[in-house]
Amino acid sequence: MQNNTLSVGDPIEARCTKCRKNSDHVIVTMTEEGPEKVQCNSCSRQHKYRPPTAAKKPAARQAVQHKDAERKEWETLRPAMKSEDAADYSMTSSYKVKALINHPVFGLGLVQRVVGSQKVEVLFEDGKKTMRCK
């Protein structure tokens, strides 16, 4: 736990602007509010004090939950899809929402939305993919 009475020369953890990560620093200048300038022990750069950032753990968990939701959506929609109605995917074709496509790598897919003028978002068994189109 950190001591509340910090002074010049004390070690402190901070976000380094050059290393772009949290690392050990030494306080170079102080103000009444706290450290003003610090020096990184890794790269020796002096910069304005920036408190360390929190780790971003939830992003990986959200990605897994997102994939699970896509998988459930696929399982719900799949029984109504008829592979014989699917058009072979081509980057030079244009597609509408709810169109079935047959991709050589990803398999059967359902166009879910048009993204801009030359892209569509397609739900495949493996998840959603953004595909180029005309």
KAHU-V252380 format. One record per pair of residues at least 12 apart in sequence whose ideal C-beta (glycine too) atoms are under 6 Angstrom apart, sorted by the first residue. I is the first residue (numbers start at 1). J is the second residue. Records with the same first field share a line. If there is no record, write none. Layout:
I=J  J
//
This chain:
8=27  30
10=27
11=24  26
12=25  27
13=52
14=38  49  50
15=50  52  53
16=40
17=47
18=43  45
19=42  43
22=52
23=40  42
24=41
25=38  40
26=39
28=46
35=49
67=127
70=127  128
74=123  125
81=100
83=108
85=100
86=100  101  102  108
87=101
88=102
89=101  103
91=132
92=134
93=134
94=133  134
95=111  120  133
97=111
99=111
106=124
109=122  124
110=123
118=132
119=132
120=133
//
